[in-house]
Amino acid sequence: MEFFCYHRDRSDSLALREELLEEHWSYMDGYGAEMIARGPTMAGDGETPTGSVHIVDLPDAAAARAFAFGEPGYQAGVYREVMLRRWRNTLGRTMWDFPGGASGGNRYLVLGLGAGADGDLDVPPGRDELIAYGPLLSDDGAIWLGTAALVRAPDADAARAVLSPERYAEIEVHRWQFGGRS
């Protein structure tokens, strides 16, 4: 089962986040075989982290909760909230398989929070610019709740255009970068 996890930082937690960086990486290294994508979201300056995205393939919801809430930053209070949802990898690849590589161009997390009928279940045009893409689902995987995408795009507006706005109550766009050890 695939899961989308987004830890959102508290506004005053940067020093604690930096202090725990090695513990965070070591923890994530333990999930290397299960990792589909990972990396921080960034403020408009492109330097200051605002959150942490992890897409993982785990045996069940209990394992996903253990992953999300056992993370050292979560345990120490770095994050103000955690979004954890079932997810489906419609591209069938990891971020390391992205044809555009790990660097170059602007990268974004696009989160569409659903508003009714299923939307954007098919991979949109421009597949080569998609790093990860799939629906956010209820715990049992039966109900569509939105869509999460990692995309390379010239700007935030172009990234937002990956989703059909009429399908969503809200669309968030966050700067994002490939995560892990450099």
N, C-alpha and C positions, 0 to 999 in steps of 0.2 A: 504494500500500500504506500502510495506517495503522499507526502504531507508538505504543506507550505507553512513556514514559521517565520514570523516577522517580529523581532524584539525592537520596540521603539524606546530610544534613550530618554532618560529624564534630562531636563535642560541643564542641570548642574552636575552632571555625572562624568564629564570628560576626563578629569584626573583619575577617577576610579577606573574608568574604562581602560585608560592607558596603563595603569598599574596592573590590571588583570589580563593584558593582551596575551602574554605567553600562556597563561592558564587557559584562556579562551581557545587559542590555537591548538594547544595540546588536547583539549577536550574534543574539538572538532576533528583533529587528526584521528581520534579513535573511531570516528564515523566516516572515514575516508571512502570506504567501499560502498557506503550507502548514499553518499552525497551526489546530488544532481546539480546543484548550484549553491553558491555561497558568496557573501560579500556584504560590505557595509553600504548603507545609504548615506548620502552626504548633504550637508547644507549647501546653499547657493554658492558659497566660496569654493566648493569642490575639495575642501581640506578637512572640515570639521564633521566627524561622524554624527549621524542622527539616529541610527538604527542598524540592525543586522538581519540580513535575509539568509535563510537556509532552507533549501528544498531537499528533502531526504526520502529515501525509500526504506521503510521500516515495517516490521511484521504486523503491527496493529496500533490502534489508538493509544493503548497504554504505553507502548514503547515510544510513541511520538511525544506523549506528555512527559515521560521520563527524560527524553532528549531535551525538550524545550525548557523544562523547569529545573533540570539538573545543571544547566549551563552556568559556569562560574559567575558571569556578569549578572545573571538573573538572581542567583543566590546572594550576591553581595549588594544588590539594589541599584545596579546601573540602569535598569529599564523601568519605564513607567507603565508599560503594558506589553502583552504578548498576543499576537494573532496566530492561532494554530488552526489550520483547516486541512481537510483532505484535499488532494489536488490530483490532477491527471496530467501526465507528461505527454501532451499531444504531439510534441516534436520527436519523442522517442530517443532523445540524446541528452548528454550532460553539457554543462557550460564549456567543458574542456574540448568538446567536439564542435563547438561553434566555429563555422568557417572563417569568421572575422578575427579570430584569435583573442588573446587576453587584453590587448591594449589597442589604442587608436580609436578615435571617435568618442562621442559622448554616449554614455550608457545610462539607462533609466530603469527603475522599477515602476511599472504601471499597475495600479490596483483599481479594478472596477468593482464596486459593491452593488450587487444585483438589485433589481427593482421589478420583480415579477417573473415573467416567462424566461426560460433559458435563453442565453444570448452568447454570441461569439464562441460557439463550441468548435467550429471549424478553424483551422489555422488560416489566418488572414494572408492576403498577398504580401510579398516582401519577406518571405520565410528566411532568406539569407541574412536579414537584419535582426531576426529573433534569436535570442540566446536561450530563453526558456519561455514556454507558453502553455497555459492550461486553465481549466475551470477550478474555482474554489467550490468545494462541496460540503454538504452536511457530514456529520460524523459517520453516518451509515453509507455515504456516497450516493444517496438517492436524490438529493435536492441540490440544484444549482444555486449558489449564493453569490457568485461573481466570477471574476477572471483575474489572474495574476500573470504578468508578462515581464520579462527582462528583455530589453530591446536596445539596439544601437540606433541612434537617430541624431539628426543634426541639432535638434533642440527639443524642449519639453513639449511644445505643441505638436510636433511631428510624432513624438513618442505617444502622446495622448490619442492621436488619430488611429493607433492600432486597434482601439476599441470603438464600438458603435455607441455614441453617447446616449441615444434613446433607450438603451438597454439597462442603464445604470442610474441608481439614485445619486451616486457620487463616483468620481474618478480622481484618484490621487496620482501624482507623478513625483517621483523622488529621484534625484541623481543617485547613481549606483555604480559600483566598480567591482571587478572580480576580487574575490577575497582569498585568504589563505596566506601562507608564508611566501615572502618575496624571493 
